[in-house]
Every structure is written in structure tokens, then in C-alpha cells.
Amino acid sequence: MDARGIIGDLAASGHLSADAAAWFAAGLADGSVTDAQAGAFAMAVRLKGLDPAERAALTAAMRDTGHVLAWDLPGPVVDKHSTGGIGDCVSLVLAPALAACGVYVPMVSGRGLGHTGGTLDKLEAIPGLGVELDEAAFRRIVEETGAAIVAASPEIAPADRRLYAIRDVTGTVESVDLITASILSKKLAAGLEALILDVKAGSGAFLPDLDDARALATSLVETANAAGCRTAALVTAMDRPLAPCAGNALEVAASMEALEGAPGALRDLTVALGGALLDLVGIAGGEGRIAASIDDGSAMDRFARMVRAQGGPADFASTWRRDLPAAPVIRDVPAPSAGTVVAIDGRALGMAVVHLGGGRLRGGETLDLSVGLDRIARLGDRLSEGDPLARIHAPDEAAADRAAEAVREAIRLGETAAPMPLVIERIGP
């Protein structure tokens, strides 16, 4: 078996055998497959597509190129994955809430991609907190606190790390088959019993079109369940920011407020996702349990313990308002006229944060974790002229001016708003 033959067969017939998937994934991991061959393979998959069995075979093959964790814990091992959006800091609230409900959450997360923020970048706004942990530390923290949120080690699905970088430069990022294999090869390598997926649709989502989001959610659910991991997906709204903010420290602040009991969409979606995940592992009344863990303070306690275990402040639950970094320039963006907020271009708001320094235009850039937007007006809000559309946190006045213009262009005023429901539908068991 060789790379040229596998690519040729796939391009001609549209079929990928399990043996061919395993051979190619191993070649990606050990370097025997060249970049050109990897790019040709990715393009063949994008153009021809894979059937459910082939997609599952590729996912399992990529997972098995690295270390697959196994756990021996006195409760179910679970996780959540989001396809990303603006103000989506659910992981920071959900992981400790799940831990407070008696399950274990070894969450392997990523950094910001494009216009969307990354969970790891947000956590690093907490002074001293480390996300690059070795397996021994990862296991210890999960066992002791119930949750840890860390970066993937080089031993986790190395075939995906290689193929992901090549997809980024070959126009094959938006293949549902390759997205599925990429996400699940890493998640399944964490040794999960159950997984809940948050697949976004709307202007701030990676896949704005609702039908595209449904197709991805269906692919992910079918593939994960075929691999033996109980999985369901919620298709959720990203036609507006989930929390009324975007930016690393600002989203940590929003998460802390939610853990303190603040109402809003962030809490509501955390409860819905957590409830669905607990139901998957046979824990009845999941939504009520998640809500209770927030209201009684046990979720906050778990988060504080996790922060401390990962090197952050020992008393972050009570000191977070002074511990998080603050930008030197903070000012409102006034509405140019009266009207109702009828549309929000989430992608544009996300890129405004990137240009403030809160996201990466090129790989390896150092972020300004203090910058971003908060107090973003909600869909349906009725504003008077001069009321704030959002508040900018910027490194200097010139950057604030540019961000203000972006906010004014991203938030449209009119007469009637028709937001999507927060949870559009559930896919899977």
C-alpha cells in the first residue's frame, strides 16, 4: 500500500477502505506521507466525500496514531466541544458545574481560530494559570478536582496536527468529513464515555448556514457513536454573542459572573448542554443538577480548585475582579440613532477584537489578554440615540477609534428583530 495508490483510488472511486485510512494516518504521523500527498488526499476527500463508515474509519485511524487515555475513576468521564463563536465561554462554566455533579471532565481545548476566541487563551488571562501540562499533572488535577482544561499534548492524534496545518493552506478546511475526523480524533483520544457537542449557526459561527451546521452536527454524532462514545449535539444560535462580550479577560469575567449566579444566555446554554450530557450517562434531572451546582456555589468551588491546581491564584473566586488584566483605554460606542438592534455581525465583532490585539492574525503572535468588547447590545434591545452599542477595551486611543467604527458597522438598528432560539434542535440520542 502506498500514498499515491490510496489517493488515486479515492479520487477515482470515492471510496476509502479502513486499511487505507489506517495506512495514510500512520504516514501523516510518521512523516512518510509528504505535504503534497497530504494536500492531495484532503482535496480528494473534500471533492468526493466519505460515507459514514469511511468517516468513522478515518477518525479512528487518526486517533490511534497517538496516545489514547484510559481512566479508572469513580464516575463517568465526559467532555463538551463547541464549534466556536463570539462570547462563547461555556467551557469555563460547564466543566466545573459537571465536576460538581459527580462526573470527571478531562477537557482538551484549543486556542483562538479566525474570528473566534480560544478557551486556552481565555484561561491564560488568569495570572499564573498554566494549560501546557504533562499527562501526570493532567491526570492528577482531574482526579483531585473533577476537571482540568489543558492543551493537547504532542502525543494526542499527531496525524490530525499534521493534516490540520495542511488543510489550512490547501482550501480544504470546510470539508465536513475532515472537520469531523479532526475534532473527534482528539476528543476520542481523551478516553471519554460521553460527549456533548455545541454546533453553532448564525453570523458569528464557523458555519453560519443552519443546514451546514445540521450536517456537521449529524456527522459528528454518527461518527462518535460509531466509535463507542455516547454523543449528542445541540445546534445553537450564534446570530448574536452568547455572553455580551468578546475578549479573553472579559469572557473570564463573564464566566465568573455566571458562576456567581448571574442570569443570561451563557447560564441557559450551560444548563442545557450540561443537562444533555448528564442524561447521556444516565444521571436523571441533568438540567436541574447543573443549575443547582451554580446556585449553591459548588460549581464556583470546583472552578477555584481547578484554577489553583493549574497554577492560578489560590483565592481567585473572591479576587478575580482585581486579578484579571485591564486595558488602558475603556470607552463606550454610542448609537448613531434611535432604533431596535435587528442584526449583529458576529464575525465582524470577532475580527474587531482580533485587530485590538485579542486574537491572532498570524500563528505564534502574543495576545493582549485585556482587550475586547463588553456590554454589547442584545438583539431586540431598543436604544435611544447615544445609548451604548458596546464598550471598547483597547490598548490605545487609535485602536479604540478603529474598533468603534467596526462596532458601528457590525450592529444594525431598525424596527423589528427576529433572533434565533438559543437551542435550535437536538441531534442524537
Buried (B, 14 or more C-beta within 10 A) or exposed (E): EEBEEBBEBBBEEBEBBBEBBBBBBBBBBEEEBEBEBBBBBBBBBBEBEBEBBBBBBBBBBBBBBBBBBEBEBEBBBBBBBBBBBBBBBBBBBBBBBBBBBBBBBBBBBBBBBBBBBBBBBBBBBBBBBBBEBEEEBBBBBBBEBBBBBBBBBEEBBBBBBBBBEBBEEBEBBEBBBBBBBBBBBBBBBBBBBBBBBBBBBBBBBBBBEBEBBBBBBBBBBBBBBBBEBBBBBBBBBBBBBBBBBBBBBBBBBBBBBBBEBBEBBBBBBBBBBBBBBBBBBEBEEBBEBBBBBBEEBBBBBBBBBBBBBBBBBEEBBEEBEEBBBEBEBBBBBBBEEEBBBBBBBBBBBBBBBBBBBBBBEEEEEEBBBBBBBBBBBBBEBEBEEEBBBBBBBBBEEEBBBBBBEBBBEBBBBEEEBEBBEBBBBBBBE
